[in-house]
Amino acid sequence: MSPGEETRSERAAFRAWVRAHHPDLGGDPEAFAAGLRRRGDDGRARADTFPDAPVVGVHRRHGPVAAVLRWRYRRRRARRLR
């Protein structure tokens, strides 16, 4: 198993720990942050997998405007040969 992979039971245990200790649910913020740091130090946190990868957001249109724009694009492009 590579350092970035986890078993289902490990993920479930971590999620249960987060639910029990999250500051929004009454947990101690310092203890929660320390637990997250410990998890990051053992190489299994997702941020360690791609540390230099940029986060990119893409805006896509939905709804009637997008449908019209797709229709116009398809009408104007060259026909495909079959």
C-alpha positions, 0 to 999 in steps of 0.5 A: 500500500502506498503512503497516500492510500488508506483502508476503509476502516482507517478512513471511517475511524478518522471521520469518527474522530473528526465528528467527535473532536470538531470545534464546531461541535464543541471540541477543543480547537487546539487538540483538533488542529494537533490531531490534523497535524499528526495525520499530515505528518504520517504521509496519509493526508491528501495535501501531501499527495500533490503539494504544488498542484494549483487549485483551479475552479471552472465556472460552467453555465447551467439552465436555459442560457447554457442550452441555447449557447450549446444549441448555437454552437452545434448549429454553427460548427462544421458538420461531421463526416460519417 
